């Protein structure tokens, strides 16, 4: 049986009035959540004769109790789920549905629709795509846009996902299960597994609001004042952030002074975080814990915790995983973190992550960048752009930065300022401060201001990571311009 469903049932029996799920208008106790899951599973099962056996159920919904209940009901039935982020383009969505061979598409609906989940009417559309070959035991297919090409479907078993959530509860401690406020879309595996499943396993309250209520109607251009206000007003005790959102919250705290006294755990991952930024969070009283993971490992591989934290490291590996460093410095995660890709070969054994790293004497994992991203400058020095970018992003004037310099005498950078009216003088001072923390061969010698990275132009992945090849191609003339000596 599912560990998450078993935990919900146990909590419902022991503390039936404890709140498990809520939004701005409704609360569901653990007993009521268990009943909602069962009622939704019955509604879905009534559609079973119409759906191709074993076909994934695609879900395109914004964050809310209905997303949560539907996801858990699919687990209850043992049907594979296919969450699709709302920010995927129509072309990406069609690719995902066909690639996974989805049999049913569930979207927001109107009164009188085929499904009523957590008080929310939903539509269910039968799909005629041919069946796709999925690894045996697939419970969820998560599509990651990665850094190139069409999104590819990572197939995960229920045990693989729940092992991550269980390890997180063991490492962090159930005492930290208070009121978790999801800021990332639930369709992103990190929030789904490390946010939802972990909170329910630990007996906490998952307080889920629609993006607009959080200032995240445009997730890549958040309303920072509204976001900070919502975190404080909703009494969130835990959050999961990508580095861009962490930087944004810190800037709000620096310039406007809001504090979040209820917060006791802010997990951040998705890209390298500057030690300076983490130190800044400490000075502002924001309890930030850096982690590391990837979809092929069911979202989380390592995490700093309140009991074991080291700035500059991404934490110790989760208990159920093995993490080794290959001869070439690549991080290898085992023993069996995922099943394979939709329509591809079955994965057996450890995963080569493509990330470079090391493990120190205390068992903490350190990231050194992506193998594929490593810059070799004109003097033969190897430079991880993520390292240089983390120093740039630690400066309050800089919102986004992309570093380049392959085969060049000096590094260059494309810089998105915190505000469009930021002066070149202020940005030059910010770059100079970042350079003070870097050796001469890794300092930024030239830079250009550009607009915010645009997901619609293919410049960002679903979780906010830059697509370097696309971005640099958009600035090819500047990137390839000879350096003036």
ChimeraX attribute file (.defattr): number of C-alpha atoms within 10 A of each C-alpha:
attribute: neighborCount
match mode: 1-to-1
recipient: residues
	/A:1	10
	/A:2	14
	/A:3	17
	/A:4	23
	/A:5	19
	/A:6	13
	/A:7	17
	/A:8	23
	/A:9	18
	/A:10	15
	/A:11	23
	/A:12	22
	/A:13	12
	/A:14	12
	/A:15	14
	/A:16	18
	/A:17	14
	/A:18	18
	/A:19	22
	/A:20	25
	/A:21	26
	/A:22	19
	/A:23	17
	/A:24	12
	/A:25	6
	/A:26	11
	/A:27	18
	/A:28	21
	/A:29	20
	/A:30	28
	/A:31	21
	/A:32	19
	/A:33	24
	/A:34	22
	/A:35	16
	/A:36	22
	/A:37	23
	/A:38	17
	/A:39	17
	/A:40	24
	/A:41	21
	/A:42	14
	/A:43	15
	/A:44	19
	/A:45	16
	/A:46	12
	/A:47	14
	/A:48	13
	/A:49	8
	/A:50	12
	/A:51	20
	/A:52	18
	/A:53	11
	/A:54	17
	/A:55	23
	/A:56	28
	/A:57	27
	/A:58	27
	/A:59	23
	/A:60	17
	/A:61	21
	/A:62	19
	/A:63	19
	/A:64	22
	/A:65	25
	/A:66	23
	/A:67	22
	/A:68	21
	/A:69	23
	/A:70	21
	/A:71	24
	/A:72	24
	/A:73	25
	/A:74	21
	/A:75	21
	/A:76	16
	/A:77	14
	/A:78	17
	/A:79	21
	/A:80	25
	/A:81	23
	/A:82	29
	/A:83	26
	/A:84	24
	/A:85	22
	/A:86	15
	/A:87	16
	/A:88	17
	/A:89	13
	/A:90	10
	/A:91	9
	/A:92	17
	/A:93	19
	/A:94	11
	/A:95	15
	/A:96	25
	/A:97	23
	/A:98	17
	/A:99	19
	/A:100	29
	/A:101	26
	/A:102	27
	/A:103	23
	/A:104	25
	/A:105	19
	/A:106	20
	/A:107	16
	/A:108	16
	/A:109	16
	/A:110	12
	/A:111	11
	/A:112	10
	/A:113	13
	/A:114	17
	/A:115	21
	/A:116	19
	/A:117	20
	/A:118	21
	/A:119	11
	/A:120	16
	/A:121	17
	/A:122	20
	/A:123	16
	/A:124	19
	/A:125	15
	/A:126	15
	/A:127	19
	/A:128	14
	/A:129	16
	/A:130	15
	/A:131	18
	/A:132	18
	/A:133	15
	/A:134	26
	/A:135	20
	/A:136	12
	/A:137	15
	/A:138	24
	/A:139	22
	/A:140	27
	/A:141	28
	/A:142	26
	/A:143	27
	/A:144	21
	/A:145	20
	/A:146	17
	/A:147	17
	/A:148	12
	/A:149	8
	/A:150	14
	/A:151	20
	/A:152	20
	/A:153	24
	/A:154	23
	/A:155	30
	/A:156	26
	/A:157	20
	/A:158	19
	/A:159	19
	/A:160	19
	/A:161	23
	/A:162	20
	/A:163	21
	/A:164	26
	/A:165	29
	/A:166	22
	/A:167	20
	/A:168	27
	/A:169	21
	/A:170	14
	/A:171	19
	/A:172	18
	/A:173	14
	/A:174	16
	/A:175	10
	/A:176	19
	/A:177	22
	/A:178	22
	/A:179	24
	/A:180	28
	/A:181	26
	/A:182	26
	/A:183	24
	/A:184	22
	/A:185	24
	/A:186	24
	/A:187	22
	/A:188	19
	/A:189	25
	/A:190	24
	/A:191	21
	/A:192	22
	/A:193	22
	/A:194	23
	/A:195	24
	/A:196	25
	/A:197	26
	/A:198	27
	/A:199	26
	/A:200	24
	/A:201	22
	/A:202	24
	/A:203	25
	/A:204	22
	/A:205	25
	/A:206	29
	/A:207	24
	/A:208	24
	/A:209	21
	/A:210	19
	/A:211	20
	/A:212	15
	/A:213	12
	/A:214	23
	/A:215	20
	/A:216	19
	/A:217	13
	/A:218	11
	/A:219	18
	/A:220	18
	/A:221	13
	/A:222	17
	/A:223	16
	/A:224	17
	/A:225	16
	/A:226	15
	/A:227	22
	/A:228	20
	/A:229	15
	/A:230	17
	/A:231	21
	/A:232	17
	/A:233	11
	/A:234	16
	/A:235	17
	/A:236	23
	/A:237	21
	/A:238	25
	/A:239	21
	/A:240	23
	/A:241	23
	/A:242	21
	/A:243	23
	/A:244	20
	/A:245	21
	/A:246	22
	/A:247	24
	/A:248	20
	/A:249	20
	/A:250	21
	/A:251	18
	/A:252	17
	/A:253	19
	/A:254	14
	/A:255	9
	/A:256	10
	/A:257	10
	/A:258	16
	/A:259	18
	/A:260	19
	/A:261	12
	/A:262	16
	/A:263	22
	/A:264	19
	/A:265	22
	/A:266	18
	/A:267	23
	/A:268	24
	/A:269	25
	/A:270	20
	/A:271	21
	/A:272	25
	/A:273	29
	/A:274	22
	/A:275	17
	/A:276	17
	/A:277	22
	/A:278	22
	/A:279	15
	/A:280	16
	/A:281	19
	/A:282	12
	/A:283	10
	/A:284	16
	/A:285	15
	/A:286	22
	/A:287	18
	/A:288	27
	/A:289	24
	/A:290	28
	/A:291	24
	/A:292	24
	/A:293	19
	/A:294	15
	/A:295	22
	/A:296	25
	/A:297	23
	/A:298	29
	/A:299	24
	/A:300	26
	/A:301	29
	/A:302	25
	/A:303	27
	/A:304	25
	/A:305	23
	/A:306	15
	/A:307	8
	/A:308	14
	/A:309	17
	/A:310	19
	/A:311	18
	/A:312	17
	/A:313	26
	/A:314	26
	/A:315	24
	/A:316	25
	/A:317	24
	/A:318	20
	/A:319	15
	/A:320	16
	/A:321	20
	/A:322	15
	/A:323	21
	/A:324	18
	/A:325	17
	/A:326	13
	/A:327	7
	/A:328	9
	/A:329	15
	/A:330	21
	/A:331	24
	/A:332	19
	/A:333	21
	/A:334	18
	/A:335	14
	/A:336	17
	/A:337	28
	/A:338	26
	/A:339	23
	/A:340	21
	/A:341	22
	/A:342	23
	/A:343	17
	/A:344	15
	/A:345	12
	/A:346	15
	/A:347	16
	/A:348	13
	/A:349	13
	/A:350	18
	/A:351	18
	/A:352	15
	/A:353	16
	/A:354	15
	/A:355	17
	/A:356	21
	/A:357	22
	/A:358	19
	/A:359	18
	/A:360	11
	/A:361	7
	/A:362	9
	/A:363	12
	/A:364	20
	/A:365	28
	/A:366	22
	/A:367	22
	/A:368	19
	/A:369	20
	/A:370	17
	/A:371	17
	/A:372	10
	/A:373	17
	/A:374	19
	/A:375	20
	/A:376	17
	/A:377	19
	/A:378	14
	/A:379	11
	/A:380	12
	/A:381	12
	/A:382	14
	/A:383	21
	/A:384	21
	/A:385	22
	/A:386	22
	/A:387	18
	/A:388	25
	/A:389	22
	/A:390	22
	/A:391	24
	/A:392	28
	/A:393	27
	/A:394	22
	/A:395	21
	/A:396	18
	/A:397	22
	/A:398	20
	/A:399	19
	/A:400	21
	/A:401	25
	/A:402	23
	/A:403	24
	/A:404	27
	/A:405	22
	/A:406	20
	/A:407	14
	/A:408	19
	/A:409	18
	/A:410	20
	/A:411	24
	/A:412	22
	/A:413	24
	/A:414	21
	/A:415	25
	/A:416	22
	/A:417	23
	/A:418	17
	/A:419	12
	/A:420	11
	/A:421	7
	/A:422	14
	/A:423	11
	/A:424	12
	/A:425	9
	/A:426	13
	/A:427	22
	/A:428	14
	/A:429	13
	/A:430	19
	/A:431	24
	/A:432	15
	/A:433	15
	/A:434	20
	/A:435	18
	/A:436	11
	/A:437	14
	/A:438	14
	/A:439	8
	/A:440	11
	/A:441	16
	/A:442	21
	/A:443	18
	/A:444	22
	/A:445	17
	/A:446	17
	/A:447	20
	/A:448	15
	/A:449	15
	/A:450	14
	/A:451	12
	/A:452	18
	/A:453	22
	/A:454	15
	/A:455	18
	/A:456	11
	/A:457	10
	/A:458	20
	/A:459	20
	/A:460	21
	/A:461	20
	/A:462	21
	/A:463	23
	/A:464	19
	/A:465	19
	/A:466	22
	/A:467	19
	/A:468	18
	/A:469	14
	/A:470	16
	/A:471	18
	/A:472	19
	/A:473	12
	/A:474	13
	/A:475	13
	/A:476	12
	/A:477	10
	/A:478	17
	/A:479	23
	/A:480	14
	/A:481	9
	/A:482	10
	/A:483	14
	/A:484	7
	/A:485	4
